[in-house]
Amino acid sequence: MKFSYSLKQKTKIAILLFLIMACTILIRLLEDRSIKNMEKAFTSLYNDRLVPATDLFYISEKLYAKRFLLETFVYSDQNKLSAQQLNAKLKTYDKHIDTLLAKYEQTFLVKNEKNHLTELKAKLLENKIIEKNMLLNANSLDKTALRRLYDSDAEKSFSDISNTLSQLTKVQTVVGEQLKEESQKIVRGTNLYSTLQLLIAIVIGALIVSILAASNVMNIRNDNFNLN
């Protein structure tokens, strides 16, 4: 009977230890997945939000430079650049913008970003056509007509492009906030897993103490039985 009792106790302990081991392994796997998700979220936050936001800033900077050159050419009475020279400079800025846009397209884009990006590319193409038309007619038009053409077409084009870039920047902010919230959830989940691991460690410690106590009791009973 003593052997049967001992076997039952050992079986219960073995089952309990197995369950604890299984829970520990499961928690470890969930924790590893959380860490991978956190790494993915931070990588996306950098590669798909921070870097593209910087690229949008550089695009805005190039557009401002184009706008300044064209406005100076139209409104300045002493142009240092000819129409051909201005055209070459504008093309250089266009190449930089196209490079930045191509880089931007390689990142992860949500639906709103894709729509605004398509709109931006169309407006940039319109802007190139307007600039080309102005430079082709720069020598044949007088200053008043050229300025009227700039005010009616080019100025509006630059303003529309700026508004579209602002919309893209707002999307970056919104999606960035979503990634931030996702990262915070992952951190809370990781903290929960750590707490569960601590509780399991406490349970294991308590189990060891109870086993030792039960073993001592059994030894005392055996000693008493032998004495009797």
Backbone as a chain_set.jsonl record, in Angstrom:
{"seq": "MKFSYSLKQKTKIAILLFLIMACTILIRLLEDRSIKNMEKAFTSLYNDRLVPATDLFYISEKLYAKRFLLETFVYSDQNKLSAQQLNAKLKTYDKHIDTLLAKYEQTFLVKNEKNHLTELKAKLLENKIIEKNMLLNANSLDKTALRRLYDSDAEKSFSDISNTLSQLTKVQTVVGEQLKEESQKIVRGTNLYSTLQLLIAIVIGALIVSILAASNVMNIRNDNFNLN", "coords": {"N": [[0.83, -1.213, 0.0], [1.936, 1.17, 0.773], [3.766, 1.429, -1.258], [2.0, 1.74, -3.411], [0.787, 4.168, -2.744], [3.005, 5.861, -2.884], [3.64, 5.623, -5.584], [1.38, 6.77, -6.782], [1.62, 9.395, -5.886], [4.029, 10.131, -7.081], [3.272, 9.929, -9.741], [1.327, 11.949, -9.938], [2.94, 14.159, -9.417], [4.711, 13.978, -11.58], [2.95, 14.405, -13.727], [2.079, 16.999, -13.116], [4.521, 18.392, -13.28], [5.047, 17.966, -15.956], [2.947, 19.417, -17.146], [3.61, 21.972, -16.267], [6.069, 22.259, -17.567], [5.167, 22.168, -20.233], [3.576, 24.477, -20.318], [5.544, 26.385, -19.84], [7.147, 26.102, -22.134], [5.276, 26.829, -24.089], [4.726, 29.497, -23.362], [7.256, 30.541, -23.781], [7.483, 30.249, -26.558], [5.425, 31.955, -27.388], [6.425, 34.329, -26.41], [8.759, 34.599, -27.938], [7.576, 34.947, -30.439], [6.282, 37.368, -30.007], [8.473, 39.058, -29.658], [9.59, 38.919, -32.229], [7.487, 40.062, -33.684], [7.522, 42.593, -32.567], [10.03, 43.482, -33.367], [9.574, 43.493, -36.102], [7.598, 45.456, -36.257], [8.976, 47.765, -35.361], [10.944, 47.887, -37.322], [9.38, 48.327, -39.585], [8.325, 50.755, -38.832], [10.546, 52.368, -39.063], [11.603, 51.863, -41.724], [9.321, 52.072, -43.399], [7.956, 54.317, -42.612], [9.418, 56.429, -41.197], [11.718, 56.877, -42.879], [10.439, 57.212, -45.492], [8.945, 59.527, -44.849], [10.979, 61.365, -44.533], [11.912, 61.35, -47.158], [9.72, 62.496, -48.452], [9.903, 65.036, -47.424], [12.289, 65.883, -48.646], [11.461, 65.841, -51.296], [9.588, 67.9, -51.244], [11.34, 69.958, -50.714], [12.891, 70.014, -53.08], [10.901, 70.734, -54.894], [10.241, 73.254, -53.962], [12.61, 74.566, -54.562], [12.54, 74.434, -57.364], [10.274, 75.958, -57.818], [11.097, 78.44, -56.84], [13.206, 79.081, -58.622], [11.804, 79.233, -61.058], [9.948, 81.239, -60.515], [11.659, 83.379, -59.987], [12.821, 83.623, -62.493], [10.64, 84.476, -63.979], [9.701, 86.826, -62.712], [11.908, 88.429, -62.159], [13.704, 91.222, -63.354], [16.229, 91.154, -64.242], [17.432, 88.587, -65.427], [19.633, 86.015, -64.71], [19.823, 83.542, -65.738], [19.312, 81.802, -68.751], [16.506, 80.638, -70.764], [17.106, 78.059, -71.623], [19.141, 77.305, -69.85], [17.764, 77.402, -67.434], [15.892, 75.419, -67.916], [17.537, 73.16, -67.955], [18.378, 73.085, -65.269], [15.924, 72.698, -64.0], [15.261, 70.177, -64.97], [17.218, 68.662, -63.738], [16.417, 68.814, -61.053], [13.978, 67.517, -61.371], [14.817, 64.913, -61.96], [15.958, 64.174, -59.515], [13.661, 64.236, -57.926], [12.137, 62.22, -59.149], [13.739, 60.024, -58.57], [13.537, 59.923, -55.765], [10.791, 59.432, -55.547], [10.599, 56.909, -56.751], [12.018, 55.428, -54.897], [10.352, 55.777, -52.722], [8.084, 54.394, -53.564], [8.859, 51.774, -53.234], [8.48, 51.127, -50.628], [6.269, 49.914, -47.988], [2.933, 50.536, -48.705], [-0.144, 51.909, -47.728], [-3.655, 51.884, -48.667], [-4.636, 54.557, -48.952], [-2.247, 55.939, -49.25], [-1.311, 54.933, -51.702], [-3.271, 55.946, -53.407], [-2.947, 58.75, -53.085], [-0.328, 58.945, -53.934], [-0.488, 58.211, -56.635], [-1.998, 60.36, -57.498], [-0.203, 62.417, -56.95], [1.922, 61.865, -58.736], [0.632, 62.293, -61.157], [0.095, 65.033, -60.967], [2.677, 66.046, -60.838], [3.56, 65.424, -63.392], [1.859, 67.07, -64.886], [2.848, 69.493, -64.009], [5.419, 69.502, -65.11], [4.759, 69.703, -67.811], [3.562, 72.223, -67.884], [5.737, 73.854, -67.127], [7.456, 73.34, -69.279], [5.97, 74.42, -71.371], [5.938, 77.103, -70.623], [8.674, 77.777, -70.791], [9.187, 77.321, -73.461], [7.76, 79.348, -74.608], [8.914, 81.544, -73.573], [10.595, 83.386, -74.834], [9.009, 84.449, -76.817], [6.829, 85.615, -75.575], [5.824, 88.59, -73.803], [6.908, 90.082, -70.666], [4.689, 90.577, -69.028], [2.664, 88.877, -70.016], [3.944, 86.437, -69.642], [4.17, 86.363, -66.882], [1.488, 86.325, -66.204], [0.801, 83.844, -67.186], [2.337, 82.236, -65.519], [1.186, 82.82, -63.007], [-1.436, 81.873, -63.343], [-1.258, 79.18, -64.113], [1.243, 77.765, -63.361], [1.65, 78.506, -60.656], [-0.679, 77.547, -59.417], [-0.346, 74.846, -59.961], [1.966, 74.156, -58.471], [0.927, 74.636, -55.926], [-1.119, 72.709, -55.756], [0.398, 70.368, -55.841], [1.84, 70.642, -53.479], [-0.229, 70.448, -51.6], [-1.022, 67.79, -52.008], [1.286, 66.44, -51.208], [1.184, 67.115, -48.522], [-1.053, 65.672, -47.743], [-0.073, 63.069, -48.054], [1.896, 63.106, -46.082], [0.301, 63.325, -43.803], [-0.932, 60.83, -43.843], [1.276, 59.26, -43.31], [1.718, 59.966, -40.654], [-0.64, 59.031, -39.391], [-0.574, 56.22, -39.893], [1.835, 55.701, -38.664], [1.149, 56.19, -35.986], [-0.593, 54.053, -35.615], [1.174, 51.883, -35.837], [2.708, 52.428, -33.608], [0.849, 52.018, -31.534], [0.409, 49.303, -31.934], [2.94, 48.304, -31.299], [3.035, 48.952, -28.599], [1.032, 47.262, -27.612], [2.236, 44.809, -28.078], [4.404, 45.004, -26.348], [3.057, 45.059, -23.897], [1.966, 42.494, -23.974], [4.325, 40.972, -23.9], [5.248, 41.636, -21.354], [3.244, 40.432, -19.875], [3.729, 37.734, -20.436], [6.195, 37.47, -19.191], [5.423, 37.832, -16.548], [3.825, 35.561, -16.194], [5.777, 33.586, -16.457], [7.228, 34.126, -14.152], [5.317, 33.455, -12.213], [5.048, 30.732, -12.737], [7.593, 29.897, -12.014], [7.425, 30.395, -9.277], [5.431, 28.56, -8.613], [6.753, 26.175, -9.224], [8.798, 26.31, -7.32], [7.261, 26.204, -4.966], [6.188, 23.695, -5.311], [8.458, 22.072, -5.167], [9.173, 22.515, -2.504], [6.913, 21.428, -1.236], [7.164, 18.749, -2.022], [9.546, 18.035, -0.787], [8.742, 18.397, 1.859], [6.667, 16.512, 2.036], [8.165, 14.236, 1.624], [9.797, 14.224, 3.888], [7.86, 13.853, 5.855], [6.957, 11.306, 5.171], [9.303, 9.872, 5.677], [9.543, 10.195, 8.438], [7.245, 8.881, 9.296], [7.849, 6.307, 8.432], [10.076, 5.798, 9.994], [8.898, 5.791, 12.55], [7.181, 3.675, 12.214], [8.982, 1.555, 11.929], [10.176, 1.594, 14.432], [8.107, 0.837, 16.062]], "CA": [[0.0, 0.0, 0.0], [2.873, 2.3, 0.815], [4.307, 1.543, -2.618], [0.926, 2.284, -4.261], [0.652, 5.599, -2.42], [4.191, 6.541, -3.405], [3.527, 5.662, -7.051], [0.357, 7.768, -7.13], [2.188, 10.719, -5.643], [5.028, 10.391, -8.115], [2.548, 10.131, -10.999], [0.743, 13.292, -9.878], [4.04, 15.125, -9.525], [5.213, 13.922, -12.958], [1.951, 15.072, -14.59], [2.14, 18.429, -12.821], [5.763, 18.914, -13.838], [4.895, 17.977, -17.415], [2.081, 20.551, -17.491], [4.397, 23.198, -16.053], [7.038, 22.32, -18.655], [4.436, 22.505, -21.458], [3.207, 25.898, -20.215], [6.777, 27.175, -19.982], [7.532, 26.072, -23.547], [4.282, 27.621, -24.825], [4.973, 30.912, -23.059], [8.509, 30.901, -24.45], [7.192, 30.392, -27.984], [4.63, 33.184, -27.546], [7.333, 35.453, -26.155], [9.61, 34.736, -29.13], [6.754, 35.521, -31.506], [6.068, 38.784, -29.681], [9.721, 39.779, -29.935], [9.698, 39.036, -33.684], [6.488, 41.05, -34.118], [7.994, 43.902, -32.134], [11.131, 43.836, -34.272], [8.957, 43.8, -37.394], [6.895, 46.742, -36.132], [9.975, 48.836, -35.295], [11.583, 47.961, -38.639], [8.41, 48.975, -40.471], [8.216, 52.159, -38.411], [11.71, 53.078, -39.601], [11.743, 51.738, -43.182], [8.105, 52.409, -44.136], [7.345, 55.558, -42.138], [10.391, 57.504, -40.93], [12.503, 57.145, -44.092], [9.583, 57.851, -46.502], [8.599, 60.89, -44.426], [12.152, 62.165, -44.876], [11.924, 61.483, -48.623], [8.685, 63.477, -48.799], [10.464, 66.35, -47.105], [13.26, 66.22, -49.686], [10.687, 66.146, -52.505], [9.067, 69.257, -51.03], [12.489, 70.867, -50.823], [13.222, 70.135, -54.508], [9.817, 71.475, -55.537], [10.392, 74.659, -53.574], [13.739, 75.094, -55.34], [12.039, 74.634, -58.728], [9.333, 77.084, -57.79], [11.882, 79.663, -56.661], [13.917, 79.355, -59.878], [10.847, 79.64, -62.093], [9.387, 82.537, -60.118], [12.719, 84.371, -60.193], [12.963, 83.796, -63.941], [9.476, 85.198, -64.512], [9.475, 88.135, -62.114], [13.115, 89.243, -62.098], [13.99, 91.98, -64.576], [17.606, 90.85, -64.636], [17.595, 87.138, -65.34], [20.984, 85.525, -64.931], [19.692, 82.268, -66.439], [18.503, 81.767, -69.97], [15.457, 79.619, -70.714], [17.762, 76.761, -71.779], [19.84, 77.002, -68.601], [16.735, 77.123, -66.431], [15.325, 74.111, -68.254], [18.507, 72.142, -67.523], [18.315, 73.005, -63.808], [14.633, 72.105, -63.631], [15.35, 68.747, -65.279], [18.043, 68.048, -62.684], [15.545, 68.649, -59.886], [12.978, 66.495, -61.716], [15.463, 63.6, -61.825], [16.062, 63.913, -58.074], [12.307, 63.94, -57.439], [11.764, 60.901, -59.678], [14.51, 59.03, -57.804], [12.922, 59.842, -54.441], [9.479, 58.793, -55.709], [10.844, 55.489, -57.013], [12.404, 54.857, -53.597], [9.148, 55.807, -51.892], [7.18, 53.347, -54.039], [9.358, 50.466, -52.812], [8.09, 50.895, -49.242], [4.901, 49.425, -47.803], [1.983, 51.631, -48.861], [-1.551, 51.608, -47.494], [-4.5, 52.269, -49.795], [-4.654, 56.02, -49.092], [-0.944, 56.361, -49.776], [-1.272, 54.6, -53.128], [-4.13, 56.9, -54.124], [-2.301, 60.071, -53.077], [0.896, 58.858, -54.731], [-0.925, 58.267, -58.035], [-2.394, 61.754, -57.73], [1.016, 63.23, -56.942], [2.656, 61.622, -59.989], [-0.119, 62.969, -62.232], [0.277, 66.482, -60.815], [4.063, 66.345, -61.213], [3.613, 65.388, -64.86], [1.222, 68.307, -65.344], [3.763, 70.576, -63.699], [6.483, 69.468, -66.117], [4.189, 70.206, -69.075], [3.383, 73.674, -67.72], [7.072, 74.456, -67.173], [7.954, 73.233, -70.65], [5.21, 75.379, -72.172], [6.395, 78.444, -70.271], [10.034, 78.003, -71.289], [9.132, 77.373, -74.926], [7.187, 80.635, -75.008], [9.554, 82.605, -72.795], [11.172, 84.411, -75.717], [7.979, 85.057, -77.666], [5.876, 86.36, -74.747], [6.394, 89.664, -72.995], [6.973, 89.766, -69.244], [3.344, 90.59, -68.448], [1.985, 87.646, -70.443], [4.636, 85.312, -69.022], [3.801, 86.367, -65.469], [0.091, 85.898, -66.145], [0.829, 82.391, -67.406], [2.877, 81.63, -64.292], [0.207, 82.967, -61.924], [-2.65, 81.097, -63.604], [-1.003, 77.743, -64.276], [2.353, 77.219, -62.573], [1.421, 78.732, -59.223], [-1.721, 76.596, -58.998], [0.237, 73.507, -60.038], [2.826, 73.969, -57.298], [0.064, 74.598, -54.747], [-1.783, 71.401, -55.749], [1.422, 69.361, -55.484], [2.128, 70.829, -52.055], [-1.366, 69.899, -50.853], [-0.961, 66.329, -52.112], [2.383, 66.023, -50.324], [0.689, 67.258, -47.148], [-1.933, 64.519, -47.503], [0.798, 61.899, -47.876], [2.539, 63.248, -44.778], [-0.712, 63.018, -42.795], [-1.09, 59.372, -43.827], [2.46, 58.75, -42.609], [1.502, 60.183, -39.226], [-1.717, 58.144, -38.934], [-0.07, 54.843, -39.898], [2.873, 55.656, -37.635], [0.457, 56.059, -34.708], [-1.098, 52.682, -35.553], [2.321, 51.024, -35.542], [3.086, 52.71, -32.222], [-0.123, 51.321, -30.685], [0.685, 47.871, -32.082], [4.156, 48.021, -30.536], [2.682, 49.011, -27.181], [0.3, 46.027, -27.304], [3.226, 43.72, -28.045], [5.174, 45.17, -25.107], [2.19, 44.621, -22.796], [1.9, 41.043, -24.06], [5.609, 40.439, -23.441], [5.26, 41.781, -19.897], [2.349, 39.396, -19.341], [4.444, 36.456, -20.519], [7.231, 37.485, -18.145], [4.717, 37.629, -15.279], [3.435, 34.147, -16.147], [6.995, 32.816, -16.186], [7.531, 34.32, -12.739], [4.34, 32.669, -11.458], [5.416, 29.322, -12.897], [8.782, 29.683, -11.183], [6.945, 30.329, -7.891], [4.726, 27.282, -8.48], [7.785, 25.124, -9.187], [9.438, 26.4, -6.012], [6.317, 25.691, -3.969], [6.078, 22.247, -5.529], [9.671, 21.45, -4.628], [9.067, 22.572, -1.045], [5.898, 20.458, -0.813], [7.716, 17.405, -2.226], [10.506, 17.8, 0.293], [7.991, 18.27, 3.108], [5.984, 15.216, 1.998], [9.198, 13.212, 1.763], [10.195, 14.213, 5.29], [6.761, 13.248, 6.616], [6.99, 9.876, 4.896], [10.468, 9.31, 6.371], [9.231, 10.153, 9.88], [6.276, 7.795, 9.503], [8.566, 5.041, 8.253], [10.915, 5.592, 11.178], [7.999, 5.438, 13.649], [6.683, 2.318, 11.952], [10.06, 0.625, 12.179], [10.391, 1.554, 15.871], [7.013, 0.068, 16.648]], "C": [[0.86, 1.258, 0.0], [3.467, 2.547, -0.567], [3.286, 2.163, -3.562], [0.745, 3.774, -4.023], [1.804, 6.396, -3.004], [4.13, 6.68, -4.921], [2.512, 6.706, -7.502], [0.894, 9.185, -6.975], [3.198, 11.099, -6.724], [4.366, 10.66, -9.459], [1.944, 11.53, -11.054], [1.816, 14.367, -10.074], [4.57, 15.181, -10.958], [4.27, 14.634, -13.917], [2.004, 16.575, -14.388], [3.383, 19.068, -13.411], [5.696, 18.988, -15.368], [4.041, 19.164, -17.868], [2.822, 21.873, -17.337], [5.407, 23.378, -17.18], [6.367, 22.738, -19.963], [4.044, 23.98, -21.469], [4.42, 26.8, -20.417], [7.215, 27.25, -21.436], [6.586, 26.936, -24.372], [4.508, 29.114, -24.612], [6.236, 31.4, -23.758], [8.287, 31.122, -25.944], [6.403, 31.668, -28.259], [5.498, 34.424, -27.352], [8.25, 35.693, -27.347], [8.837, 35.359, -30.28], [6.507, 37.005, -31.266], [7.304, 39.612, -29.986], [9.909, 39.972, -31.44], [8.723, 40.074, -34.228], [6.906, 42.462, -33.741], [9.117, 44.394, -33.043], [10.586, 44.24, -35.642], [8.277, 45.164, -37.365], [7.879, 47.906, -36.115], [10.693, 49.011, -36.64], [10.674, 48.679, -39.627], [8.273, 50.457, -40.135], [9.358, 52.991, -38.984], [11.706, 53.082, -41.132], [10.533, 52.261, -43.957], [7.457, 53.702, -43.691], [8.368, 56.687, -41.974], [11.173, 57.878, -42.184], [11.636, 57.775, -45.186], [9.182, 59.276, -46.138], [9.749, 61.848, -44.733], [12.231, 62.394, -46.382], [10.886, 62.498, -49.091], [9.165, 64.893, -48.514], [11.442, 66.797, -48.193], [12.553, 66.547, -51.009], [10.13, 67.56, -52.409], [10.166, 70.297, -51.199], [12.867, 71.104, -52.284], [12.16, 70.948, -55.244], [9.895, 72.966, -55.205], [11.524, 75.312, -54.361], [13.313, 75.357, -56.781], [11.142, 75.869, -58.799], [10.073, 78.412, -57.679], [12.602, 80.049, -57.952], [12.964, 79.9, -60.943], [10.256, 81.011, -61.785], [10.406, 83.657, -60.32], [12.893, 84.671, -61.674], [11.845, 84.662, -64.507], [9.42, 86.634, -64.005], [10.722, 89.015, -62.044], [13.359, 89.94, -63.433], [15.404, 91.735, -65.074], [17.871, 89.355, -64.45], [19.039, 86.741, -65.639], [20.979, 84.206, -65.705], [18.873, 82.448, -67.704], [17.442, 80.681, -69.822], [16.056, 78.22, -70.801], [18.473, 76.343, -70.486], [18.858, 76.658, -67.478], [16.129, 75.744, -66.655], [16.241, 72.973, -67.79], [18.464, 71.969, -66.006], [17.022, 72.347, -63.341], [14.633, 70.598, -63.884], [16.18, 68.002, -64.235], [17.218, 67.802, -61.426], [14.491, 67.569, -60.14], [13.558, 65.088, -61.565], [15.593, 63.207, -60.355], [14.699, 63.521, -57.5], [11.867, 62.556, -57.898], [12.485, 59.784, -58.917], [13.903, 58.823, -56.418], [11.564, 59.153, -54.497], [9.621, 57.291, -55.944], [11.218, 54.764, -55.717], [11.195, 54.757, -52.681], [8.188, 54.68, -52.276], [7.604, 51.954, -53.59], [8.974, 50.134, -51.373], [6.665, 50.359, -49.187], [3.939, 50.605, -47.821], [0.571, 51.148, -48.555], [-2.365, 52.182, -48.653], [-4.499, 53.78, -50.031], [-3.349, 56.548, -49.67], [-0.853, 56.098, -51.276], [-2.094, 55.589, -53.942], [-3.481, 58.279, -54.206], [-1.032, 60.064, -53.925], [0.569, 58.91, -56.222], [-1.301, 59.694, -58.416], [-1.166, 62.654, -57.816], [1.786, 63.08, -58.253], [1.965, 62.311, -61.162], [0.091, 64.48, -62.17], [1.713, 66.906, -61.162], [4.233, 66.341, -62.725], [2.987, 66.644, -65.448], [2.153, 69.502, -65.138], [4.902, 70.661, -64.714], [6.0, 70.038, -67.448], [4.024, 71.725, -69.024], [4.734, 74.39, -67.808], [7.625, 74.446, -68.594], [7.273, 74.259, -71.552], [5.677, 76.81, -71.898], [7.769, 78.743, -70.874], [10.065, 78.077, -72.814], [8.63, 78.731, -75.42], [7.841, 81.825, -74.299], [10.081, 83.738, -73.678], [10.124, 85.129, -76.547], [6.973, 85.888, -76.876], [6.568, 87.498, -74.027], [6.29, 89.296, -71.514], [5.581, 89.674, -68.618], [2.594, 89.296, -68.778], [2.611, 86.418, -69.777], [4.274, 85.21, -67.538], [2.357, 85.921, -65.278], [-0.005, 84.381, -66.304], [1.337, 81.665, -66.161], [1.832, 81.666, -63.177], [-0.999, 82.047, -62.113], [-2.406, 79.595, -63.616], [0.052, 77.2, -63.303], [2.117, 77.348, -61.069], [0.387, 77.747, -58.671], [-1.168, 75.166, -58.984], [1.106, 73.215, -58.817], [1.995, 73.862, -56.018], [-0.639, 73.244, -54.631], [-0.816, 70.288, -55.336], [1.731, 69.436, -53.999], [1.016, 70.244, -51.19], [-1.356, 68.368, -50.865], [0.147, 65.767, -51.24], [1.969, 66.115, -48.855], [-0.214, 66.09, -46.78], [-1.122, 63.251, -47.272], [1.475, 61.931, -46.504], [1.567, 62.925, -43.656], [-0.935, 61.517, -42.687], [0.078, 58.735, -43.084], [2.27, 58.85, -41.098], [0.476, 59.213, -38.666], [-1.224, 56.699, -38.833], [1.033, 54.672, -38.852], [2.273, 55.497, -36.242], [-0.083, 54.646, -34.527], [0.023, 51.7, -35.218], [2.789, 51.206, -34.1], [2.161, 51.969, -31.26], [0.105, 49.811, -30.739], [1.914, 47.47, -31.27], [3.87, 48.023, -29.039], [1.916, 47.764, -26.74], [1.264, 44.854, -27.186], [4.04, 43.785, -26.753], [4.347, 44.704, -23.91], [2.069, 43.097, -22.778], [3.177, 40.392, -23.552], [5.728, 40.534, -21.921], [4.376, 40.731, -19.229], [3.03, 38.033, -19.344], [5.519, 36.361, -19.432], [6.605, 37.24, -16.772], [4.314, 36.17, -15.108], [4.637, 33.253, -15.855], [7.388, 32.916, -14.715], [6.598, 33.487, -11.868], [4.657, 31.18, -11.543], [6.635, 28.988, -12.049], [8.389, 29.563, -9.709], [6.252, 28.995, -7.627], [5.728, 26.132, -8.376], [8.486, 25.112, -7.829], [8.553, 25.831, -4.911], [6.176, 24.179, -4.074], [7.285, 21.514, -4.956], [9.623, 21.402, -3.103], [8.076, 21.535, -0.535], [6.397, 19.03, -0.963], [8.685, 17.059, -1.109], [9.79, 17.591, 1.625], [7.293, 16.92, 3.18], [6.982, 14.082, 2.195], [9.652, 13.097, 3.209], [9.138, 13.547, 6.168], [6.762, 11.738, 6.446], [8.148, 9.215, 5.621], [10.205, 9.179, 7.867], [8.262, 9.017, 10.182], [6.952, 6.427, 9.405], [9.43, 4.724, 9.473], [10.07, 5.159, 12.376], [7.49, 4.018, 13.502], [7.747, 1.273, 12.276], [10.326, 0.462, 13.675], [9.328, 0.712, 16.573], [7.122, -1.408, 16.27]], "O": [[0.564, 2.251, -0.664], [3.65, 3.686, -0.996], [3.627, 2.994, -4.404], [0.571, 4.549, -4.963], [1.604, 7.479, -3.554], [4.514, 7.708, -5.479], [2.739, 7.433, -8.469], [0.658, 10.053, -7.814], [3.219, 12.228, -7.212], [4.826, 11.503, -10.228], [2.031, 12.216, -12.073], [1.619, 15.344, -10.796], [4.843, 16.256, -11.492], [4.706, 15.37, -14.803], [1.978, 17.34, -15.351], [3.316, 20.159, -13.977], [6.204, 19.922, -15.988], [4.367, 19.833, -18.848], [2.686, 22.777, -18.163], [5.592, 24.482, -17.692], [6.908, 23.55, -20.714], [4.162, 24.654, -22.492], [4.338, 27.837, -21.075], [7.605, 28.311, -21.924], [7.023, 27.684, -25.246], [4.485, 29.897, -25.562], [6.287, 32.521, -24.264], [8.829, 32.06, -26.528], [6.669, 32.377, -29.231], [5.328, 35.433, -28.037], [8.496, 36.837, -27.729], [9.365, 36.195, -31.012], [6.52, 37.804, -32.203], [7.207, 40.723, -30.506], [10.331, 41.039, -31.887], [9.065, 40.863, -35.109], [6.679, 43.41, -34.493], [9.153, 45.56, -33.435], [11.062, 45.192, -36.26], [8.365, 45.933, -38.323], [7.652, 48.921, -36.774], [11.009, 50.129, -37.047], [11.122, 49.522, -40.404], [8.126, 51.3, -41.019], [9.179, 54.154, -39.344], [11.792, 54.135, -41.764], [10.685, 52.827, -45.04], [6.5, 54.154, -44.319], [8.205, 57.767, -42.542], [11.282, 59.057, -42.519], [12.043, 58.781, -45.768], [9.087, 60.138, -47.012], [9.531, 62.99, -45.138], [12.571, 63.487, -46.835], [11.14, 63.269, -50.016], [8.874, 65.826, -49.262], [11.423, 67.954, -48.612], [12.994, 67.425, -51.751], [10.191, 68.327, -53.37], [9.946, 71.373, -51.754], [13.13, 72.236, -52.69], [12.483, 71.756, -56.114], [9.648, 73.821, -56.055], [11.416, 76.466, -54.777], [13.678, 76.381, -57.359], [11.245, 76.694, -59.706], [9.72, 79.387, -58.342], [12.606, 81.22, -58.333], [13.262, 80.877, -61.631], [10.084, 81.84, -62.679], [10.057, 84.749, -60.77], [13.087, 85.822, -62.067], [12.07, 85.478, -65.402], [9.129, 87.555, -64.769], [10.604, 90.23, -61.885], [13.239, 89.335, -64.498], [15.734, 92.075, -66.21], [18.452, 88.926, -63.454], [19.59, 87.087, -66.684], [22.001, 83.801, -66.26], [17.867, 83.158, -67.716], [17.472, 79.899, -68.871], [15.582, 77.298, -70.137], [18.414, 75.183, -70.08], [19.092, 75.748, -66.683], [15.885, 74.997, -65.707], [15.77, 71.951, -67.293], [18.507, 70.845, -65.508], [17.022, 71.543, -62.409], [14.07, 69.834, -63.1], [15.883, 66.858, -63.892], [17.299, 66.739, -60.81], [14.151, 66.801, -59.24], [12.873, 64.178, -61.099], [15.367, 62.053, -59.992], [14.595, 62.596, -56.694], [11.287, 61.8, -57.119], [11.907, 58.73, -58.655], [13.769, 57.691, -55.954], [11.221, 58.38, -53.603], [8.854, 56.496, -55.4], [10.789, 53.635, -55.476], [11.033, 53.778, -51.953], [7.553, 54.081, -51.408], [6.779, 51.041, -53.569], [9.123, 48.992, -50.94], [5.948, 50.346, -50.188], [4.097, 51.556, -47.056], [0.139, 50.111, -49.057], [-1.828, 52.881, -49.513], [-4.378, 54.234, -51.169], [-3.343, 57.482, -50.472], [-0.372, 56.943, -52.031], [-1.682, 56.02, -55.02], [-3.465, 58.902, -55.267], [-0.701, 61.065, -54.561], [1.266, 59.575, -56.988], [-0.972, 60.173, -59.501], [-1.103, 63.549, -58.66], [2.251, 64.072, -58.815], [2.624, 62.848, -62.052], [0.248, 65.13, -63.203], [1.934, 67.986, -61.71], [4.967, 67.163, -63.274], [3.517, 67.22, -66.398], [2.234, 70.398, -65.978], [5.3, 71.75, -65.126], [6.728, 70.762, -68.127], [4.311, 72.423, -69.997], [4.856, 75.412, -68.483], [8.196, 75.436, -69.052], [7.917, 74.888, -72.392], [5.796, 77.623, -72.815], [7.998, 79.831, -71.403], [10.872, 78.807, -73.39], [9.014, 79.202, -76.491], [7.38, 82.961, -74.413], [10.016, 84.909, -73.303], [10.317, 86.28, -76.939], [6.329, 86.773, -77.439], [7.745, 87.401, -73.678], [5.65, 88.306, -71.16], [5.323, 88.806, -67.785], [1.965, 88.699, -67.906], [1.909, 85.48, -69.397], [4.095, 84.114, -67.006], [2.035, 85.227, -64.314], [-0.801, 83.725, -65.631], [0.825, 80.606, -65.798], [1.617, 80.669, -62.488], [-1.522, 81.504, -61.14], [-3.258, 78.823, -63.175], [-0.222, 76.288, -62.523], [2.356, 76.41, -60.31], [0.566, 77.186, -57.59], [-1.492, 74.377, -58.096], [0.993, 72.153, -58.204], [2.328, 73.081, -55.127], [-0.745, 72.693, -53.535], [-1.174, 69.387, -54.578], [1.867, 68.408, -53.336], [1.287, 69.616, -50.166], [-1.648, 67.731, -49.853], [-0.03, 64.73, -50.601], [2.365, 65.279, -48.043], [-0.161, 65.577, -45.662], [-1.448, 62.452, -46.395], [1.609, 60.898, -45.848], [1.956, 62.317, -42.659], [-1.106, 60.984, -41.591], [-0.105, 57.785, -42.321], [2.619, 57.931, -40.357], [0.681, 58.634, -37.599], [-1.43, 56.036, -37.817], [1.146, 53.615, -38.231], [2.81, 54.766, -35.41], [-0.041, 54.097, -33.426], [-0.163, 50.792, -34.408], [3.215, 50.249, -33.453], [2.62, 51.366, -30.291], [0.006, 49.124, -29.723], [1.924, 46.42, -30.628], [4.401, 47.194, -28.299], [2.12, 47.265, -25.634], [1.123, 44.01, -26.301], [4.331, 42.758, -26.139], [4.865, 44.036, -23.014], [2.069, 42.48, -21.713], [3.127, 39.379, -22.855], [6.247, 39.622, -21.276], [4.706, 40.208, -18.164], [2.924, 37.272, -18.382], [5.721, 35.305, -18.833], [7.173, 36.536, -15.938], [4.44, 35.606, -14.021], [4.534, 32.285, -15.102], [7.821, 31.937, -14.106], [7.038, 32.88, -10.892], [4.552, 30.456, -10.553], [6.701, 27.922, -11.437], [8.942, 28.742, -8.977], [6.443, 28.375, -6.581], [5.574, 25.232, -7.549], [8.737, 24.051, -7.257], [9.01, 25.085, -4.044], [6.059, 23.477, -3.07], [7.145, 20.46, -4.335], [9.979, 20.398, -2.487], [8.333, 20.848, 0.453], [6.092, 18.18, -0.126], [8.663, 15.958, -0.558], [10.17, 16.731, 2.42], [7.307, 16.254, 4.215], [6.68, 13.088, 2.855], [9.869, 11.992, 3.705], [9.452, 12.792, 7.088], [6.598, 10.984, 7.405], [7.997, 8.106, 6.132], [10.588, 8.189, 8.491], [8.412, 8.291, 11.164], [6.669, 5.518, 10.185], [9.516, 3.583, 9.927], [10.467, 4.271, 13.131], [7.375, 3.263, 14.467], [7.438, 0.222, 12.837], [10.653, -0.627, 14.146], [9.603, -0.012, 17.529], [6.284, -2.213, 16.675]]}, "num_chains": 1, "name": "protein.A"}
